Amino acid sequence: MNESISHSGVWGFAAVMIVIASWVLYKYLAPKTWREWASAGLVQAFIIALYAEMYGFPLTIYLMVRFFGLDRAHLDANLWSTVLGVGELGMMISMVLGYVLLFVGIGLFAQGWRELYRAQKEKRLATGGLYAFVRHPQYTGLFVGLFGEGVVHWPTVFSVALFPVIVLVYWLLARREEKRVLQEFGDEYRAYMRRVPMFLPRIGQWGQFVERSNVVGNEQELPRR
């Protein structure tokens, strides 16, 4: 394969994006136990692999050319542009959709952290705000953001393969966290678990759920745990 691939080889920008994304990740996840560190490390591996391919070396495209006979006159580092043959237009559409999901995810992630922090500070269970819709809005935001950036915007072999693993790992982590919360809040938390789903709001509640993530300094019913 002798074709040059556009939108690749910008390693400096890849490094900057990895550092920024990793800083946000550890700032809000704030891992303490080894399980939390292992889970966060998996997300960081996702981030490194994603931006290394997005701006550095498009490994997924090379693999598809080598093993699946992909042959285009013009190859682009973006999978949608190359596979669907829609060029810059395909990349722009996937970028817009991906960034919408990414920023929605960041909003949920950050607002969930604020609500949980306030609830822990006040030593109470967080059942309002985002926690009125799901029991783990931080993780929901993480999933939405990763899906938007690593599957919709810039899918790669590693991002697509790692995404379901990350969901599974955080599902297991959430179950362990809930066991600790049950020890502290008992029947109050059991009743809350019966009312509220773990990660995904009920049908018809997504609009309100996303809207709550954009309310800065929401003083109404904050938090959990």
C-alpha positions in Angstrom: 0.0 0.0 0.0 1.7 3.2 -1.2 -1.2 5.7 -0.8 -0.7 8.5 1.7 -3.4 8.8 4.3 -4.7 12.2 5.2 -5.5 13.4 8.7 -2.6 11.3 10.2 0.9 11.9 11.5 0.1 14.8 13.9 1.7 13.2 16.9 2.1 16.4 18.9 -1.7 17.1 18.8 -2.4 13.4 19.7 -0.2 13.8 22.8 -2.0 17.0 23.8 -5.4 15.4 23.4 -4.4 12.4 25.4 -3.1 14.5 28.3 -6.2 16.7 28.4 -8.6 13.8 28.2 -6.7 11.8 30.9 -6.6 14.8 33.2 -10.4 15.2 32.9 -10.8 11.5 33.5 -8.8 11.3 36.7 -10.1 14.6 38.0 -13.7 13.4 38.0 -13.4 9.7 38.5 -10.8 10.2 41.3 -10.0 6.5 41.7 -9.1 5.3 45.2 -9.3 1.5 45.3 -7.3 -0.8 43.0 -10.5 -1.8 41.2 -11.2 1.9 40.5 -7.6 2.4 39.3 -7.9 -0.7 37.1 -11.2 0.5 35.6 -9.8 4.1 35.0 -6.7 2.5 33.5 -8.9 0.7 30.9 -10.6 4.0 30.0 -7.2 5.6 29.6 -6.0 2.8 27.3 -9.1 3.5 25.2 -8.2 7.2 25.1 -4.6 6.6 24.2 -5.5 4.1 21.4 -8.2 6.4 20.1 -6.2 9.6 19.8 -3.0 7.8 18.7 -5.0 6.5 15.7 -7.1 9.7 15.2 -4.1 12.0 14.9 -1.1 9.7 14.7 -1.0 6.3 12.9 -4.3 5.0 11.4 -3.7 1.3 12.3 -7.3 0.3 11.7 -7.1 1.5 8.1 -3.8 -0.3 7.4 -5.2 -3.5 8.9 -8.3 -3.3 6.7 -6.2 -2.7 3.6 -3.9 -5.6 4.5 -6.4 -8.2 5.6 -9.7 -7.2 4.0 -8.6 -6.0 0.6 -9.7 -2.4 1.1 -8.5 -0.6 -1.9 -9.3 3.1 -2.4 -7.7 5.7 -4.6 -7.8 8.0 -1.6 -7.5 6.7 1.9 -8.5 8.7 4.9 -7.6 8.0 8.5 -11.3 8.2 9.4 -13.0 4.8 9.0 -16.4 6.1 7.8 -14.8 8.2 5.1 -12.7 5.3 3.8 -15.1 2.4 4.1 -18.3 4.2 2.9 -16.4 6.2 0.3 -18.0 9.4 1.3 -14.8 11.4 1.9 -14.8 14.6 3.9 -18.6 14.7 4.1 -18.8 11.4 5.9 -16.1 12.5 8.3 -17.9 15.8 9.0 -21.2 14.0 9.7 -19.6 11.5 12.1 -17.6 14.2 13.7 -20.7 16.4 14.5 -22.7 13.4 15.8 -19.8 12.2 17.8 -19.0 15.5 19.4 -22.7 16.0 20.3 -22.6 12.7 22.2 -19.2 13.5 23.7 -20.2 16.9 25.1 -23.5 15.4 26.4 -21.4 12.7 28.1 -19.0 15.3 29.6 -22.0 17.3 31.0 -23.5 14.2 32.6 -20.2 13.1 33.9 -19.3 16.4 35.5 -22.8 17.2 36.9 -23.1 13.7 38.3 -19.7 14.2 40.1 -20.9 17.6 41.5 -24.1 16.1 42.8 -22.4 13.1 44.4 -19.7 15.2 46.0 -22.3 17.4 47.6 -24.3 14.4 48.8 -21.2 12.8 50.4 -20.3 16.1 52.0 -23.8 16.4 53.6 -23.7 12.7 54.5 -26.9 11.9 52.7 -28.2 9.7 49.9 -28.3 11.4 46.5 -31.7 10.7 44.9 -32.4 14.0 43.1 -31.0 15.8 40.0 -29.5 13.3 37.6 -29.8 10.6 40.3 -33.6 10.8 40.0 -33.1 9.2 36.5 -30.3 6.8 37.0 -28.3 5.5 39.9 -24.9 6.1 38.3 -25.1 9.2 36.1 -21.3 9.6 36.1 -20.9 6.2 34.4 -23.7 6.9 32.0 -21.9 10.1 31.0 -18.7 8.2 30.6 -20.4 5.6 28.3 -22.1 8.2 26.2 -18.9 10.2 25.7 -16.8 7.2 24.9 -19.4 5.9 22.5 -19.6 9.3 20.7 -15.9 9.8 20.3 -14.6 6.2 19.9 -17.5 4.6 18.0 -19.5 7.3 16.2 -16.8 9.9 15.5 -13.7 7.8 15.0 -14.2 4.1 15.3 -11.0 2.0 15.5 -10.3 -1.7 16.1 -9.3 -0.9 19.7 -12.1 1.6 20.6 -14.9 -0.6 19.2 -13.4 -3.7 21.0 -12.7 -1.9 24.3 -16.1 -0.1 24.6 -18.2 -3.2 25.7 -15.4 -4.3 28.0 -15.4 -0.9 29.7 -19.2 -1.1 30.1 -18.9 -4.5 31.7 -16.1 -3.4 34.0 -18.0 -0.4 35.3 -21.2 -2.4 35.7 -19.2 -4.7 38.0 -17.7 -1.8 39.8 -21.1 -0.2 40.2 -22.5 -3.4 41.8 -19.7 -3.4 44.3 -20.3 0.3 45.1 -24.0 -0.4 45.7 -23.2 -3.1 48.2 -21.3 -0.5 50.2 -24.1 2.0 49.9 -26.6 -0.6 51.1 -24.6 -1.2 54.2 -24.8 2.6 54.9 -28.4 3.4 53.9 -30.2 0.1 54.0 -33.9 0.1 53.1 -33.7 3.7 51.9 -31.3 2.7 49.1 -33.2 -0.6 48.4 -36.3 1.5 47.7 -34.3 3.8 45.5 -32.9 0.9 43.6 -36.4 -0.4 42.9 -37.5 3.0 41.5 -34.4 4.0 39.5 -32.5 2.1 36.8 -28.8 1.7 37.0 -27.4 3.4 33.8 -30.2 4.1 31.3 -33.1 6.4 32.0 -36.6 5.1 31.2 -38.1 5.7 27.8 -39.3 9.3 27.6 -36.9 10.6 30.3 -33.8 11.1 28.2 -34.7 14.7 27.3 -35.0 15.7 31.0 -32.0 13.7 31.9 -29.7 15.5 29.4 -31.3 18.9 30.2 -30.4 18.4 33.9 -26.7 17.9 32.9 -26.7 21.5 31.5 -28.0 23.2 34.6 -25.0 24.9 36.2 -25.2 25.2 39.9 -28.5 23.3 40.1 -29.5 23.8 43.7 -32.7 21.7 43.6 -32.5 18.1 44.5 -28.9 17.1 44.3 -27.3 13.8 44.8 -26.6 10.3 46.2 -24.6 7.6 48.2 
